[in-house]
Amino acid sequence: LTGYGVSKSAADAVIWYRKAAGQGHLMAQFSLGSILSRGDGVPKNMKEAVHWYSLAAEQGHGPSQYNLGLRFARGEGVEPDADAAAKWFRKAADQGISLAQYNLGLFYAQGRGVAKDPVEAYVWFALAAKAKSGPADALRNRDIEAKLLTTEEHARAESLVTKRSEQMNSGEAAQLH
């Protein structure tokens, strides 16, 4: 896409990304999903973008897991599926993807794709708020959820925030479930 050393051609980039993605190259799968979801110099194709995001997400790629969750949440390229969206947001959130943490917080706050749980909503909003690139509303939403918690629930939520933050920072995301 950048055209380093050759003429810039999104169509040519897609051809090469398809070759690499078809051979299981994770970053090519993610890049191809991103190009197709945005329609960067090629026709937008959400269904195919979901296919490539799915392959990369299954390999454990956090940004692909987040993007796949977003597609299921919005019904872009797939039928809307809150359960699937929550599943993929959780996998990405466990890897520290702040937008996934924020969206998972929304899902827990609304009971969308997961059981409504103000403690979990608080935890995920708090984790998203701690990220340097976290969504601006994360702190405000955390505070809204805090008002719904008892003293004991608030203490448990803070303990979970600390535990999950430590696990994410030490690479123990797979053990968070």
C-alpha positions as CSV (number, residue, x, y, z in Angstrom):
1,L,0.0,0.0,0.0
2,T,2.9,2.4,0.6
3,G,4.6,1.9,-2.7
4,Y,8.2,1.7,-1.3
5,G,10.4,1.0,-4.3
6,V,7.5,0.4,-6.6
7,S,4.5,2.4,-7.7
8,K,1.7,2.6,-5.1
9,S,-1.1,0.3,-5.9
10,A,-3.8,-0.9,-3.5
11,A,-4.9,-3.5,-6.0
12,D,-1.4,-5.0,-6.2
13,A,-1.0,-4.9,-2.4
14,V,-4.3,-6.9,-2.1
15,I,-3.0,-9.5,-4.5
16,W,0.2,-10.0,-2.4
17,Y,-1.7,-9.9,0.9
18,R,-4.0,-12.5,-0.4
19,K,-1.1,-14.8,-1.3
20,A,0.5,-14.4,2.1
21,A,-2.8,-14.6,4.0
22,G,-3.8,-17.7,2.1
23,Q,-0.6,-19.3,3.5
24,G,-1.6,-18.5,7.0
25,H,0.5,-15.3,7.6
26,L,-1.3,-13.7,10.5
27,M,-0.3,-10.0,9.8
28,A,-1.3,-10.4,6.1
29,Q,-4.7,-11.8,7.2
30,F,-5.2,-8.8,9.6
31,S,-4.0,-6.3,7.0
32,L,-6.2,-7.8,4.3
33,G,-9.2,-7.7,6.7
34,S,-8.5,-4.0,7.4
35,I,-8.1,-3.0,3.8
36,L,-11.3,-4.8,2.8
37,S,-13.3,-3.4,5.8
38,R,-12.2,0.2,4.9
39,G,-12.3,-0.2,1.1
40,D,-8.7,1.3,0.8
41,G,-8.3,1.5,-3.0
42,V,-10.4,-1.6,-3.5
43,P,-14.2,-2.2,-3.1
44,K,-15.3,-2.5,0.5
45,N,-16.1,-6.1,1.3
46,M,-17.2,-6.7,4.9
47,K,-18.0,-10.4,4.5
48,E,-14.5,-11.1,3.2
49,A,-12.9,-8.8,5.8
50,V,-14.7,-10.9,8.5
51,H,-13.2,-14.1,6.9
52,W,-9.6,-12.8,7.2
53,Y,-10.1,-11.3,10.6
54,S,-11.5,-14.7,11.8
55,L,-8.4,-16.5,10.6
56,A,-6.1,-14.1,12.3
57,A,-8.3,-14.0,15.5
58,E,-8.2,-17.8,15.7
59,Q,-4.4,-17.5,15.8
60,G,-4.7,-15.2,18.9
61,H,-4.2,-11.8,17.3
62,G,-5.7,-9.2,19.6
63,P,-6.5,-6.5,17.1
64,S,-8.2,-9.1,14.8
65,Q,-10.2,-10.4,17.8
66,Y,-11.3,-6.8,18.5
67,N,-12.3,-6.1,14.9
68,L,-14.1,-9.4,14.7
69,G,-16.1,-8.5,17.8
70,L,-16.9,-5.2,16.3
71,R,-18.3,-6.8,13.1
72,F,-20.5,-9.2,15.2
73,A,-21.7,-6.3,17.4
74,R,-22.6,-4.1,14.3
75,G,-23.7,-6.9,12.0
76,E,-21.1,-5.9,9.4
77,G,-20.4,-8.8,7.0
78,V,-22.1,-11.2,9.4
79,E,-25.5,-11.4,11.1
80,P,-25.5,-9.4,14.4
81,D,-24.5,-11.8,17.2
82,A,-24.0,-10.3,20.7
83,D,-22.7,-13.5,22.1
84,A,-20.0,-13.8,19.5
85,A,-19.2,-10.1,19.8
86,A,-18.7,-10.5,23.6
87,K,-16.6,-13.6,23.1
88,W,-14.2,-11.9,20.7
89,F,-14.2,-8.6,22.8
90,R,-13.2,-10.7,25.8
91,K,-10.3,-12.4,24.0
92,A,-9.0,-9.0,22.8
93,A,-9.7,-7.4,26.2
94,D,-7.6,-10.1,27.9
95,Q,-4.7,-9.0,25.7
96,G,-5.0,-5.4,26.8
97,I,-6.8,-4.0,23.8
98,S,-8.4,-0.9,25.4
99,L,-11.3,-0.5,22.9
100,A,-12.2,-4.2,23.4
101,Q,-12.1,-3.6,27.2
102,Y,-14.4,-0.6,26.8
103,N,-16.8,-2.4,24.6
104,L,-16.9,-5.4,26.9
105,G,-17.7,-3.0,29.7
106,L,-20.6,-1.7,27.7
107,F,-21.8,-5.3,27.1
108,Y,-21.7,-6.1,30.8
109,A,-23.4,-2.8,31.7
110,Q,-26.2,-3.5,29.2
111,G,-26.4,-7.3,29.6
112,R,-25.7,-7.7,25.9
113,G,-24.2,-11.1,24.9
114,V,-23.3,-11.6,28.6
115,A,-25.2,-11.5,31.9
116,K,-25.7,-8.0,33.1
117,D,-23.0,-7.5,35.8
118,P,-22.0,-4.0,37.2
119,V,-18.9,-5.5,38.8
120,E,-17.6,-6.8,35.5
121,A,-18.7,-3.6,33.7
122,Y,-16.7,-1.6,36.3
123,V,-13.6,-3.8,35.9
124,W,-13.5,-3.5,32.1
125,F,-14.2,0.2,32.1
126,A,-11.5,0.7,34.7
127,L,-9.0,-1.3,32.7
128,A,-9.8,0.6,29.5
129,A,-9.4,3.9,31.4
130,K,-5.9,2.9,32.6
131,A,-4.7,2.6,29.0
132,K,-2.9,5.5,27.5
133,S,-5.0,5.2,24.4
134,G,-8.2,4.3,26.2
135,P,-11.6,5.7,25.2
136,A,-12.4,9.0,26.8
137,D,-15.7,7.8,28.2
138,A,-14.2,4.8,30.0
139,L,-13.6,6.7,33.3
140,R,-17.0,8.3,33.3
141,N,-18.7,4.9,32.6
142,R,-16.6,3.3,35.4
143,D,-17.9,6.0,37.8
144,I,-21.5,5.4,36.7
145,E,-21.1,1.6,37.4
146,A,-19.4,2.4,40.7
147,K,-22.6,4.0,41.9
148,L,-24.4,0.7,41.4
149,L,-22.0,-1.3,43.6
150,T,-22.2,-2.1,47.2
151,T,-19.0,-1.5,49.3
152,E,-18.2,-5.2,49.1
153,E,-18.8,-5.3,45.3
154,H,-16.6,-2.2,44.8
155,A,-13.8,-3.8,46.8
156,R,-14.1,-7.0,44.7
157,A,-14.1,-5.0,41.5
158,E,-10.9,-3.1,42.5
159,S,-9.3,-6.4,43.4
160,L,-10.2,-7.8,40.0
161,V,-8.9,-4.7,38.2
162,T,-5.5,-5.1,40.0
163,K,-5.4,-8.9,39.3
164,R,-6.3,-8.6,35.6
165,S,-4.0,-5.7,35.1
166,E,-1.1,-7.6,36.6
167,Q,-2.0,-10.7,34.5
168,M,-2.1,-8.7,31.3
169,N,1.2,-7.0,32.1
170,S,2.9,-10.4,32.8
171,G,1.4,-12.1,29.7
172,E,-0.9,-14.4,31.6
173,A,-4.0,-13.4,29.5
174,A,-4.8,-17.0,28.7
175,Q,-5.3,-17.7,32.4
176,L,-7.9,-14.9,32.9
177,H,-10.9,-17.0,32.1
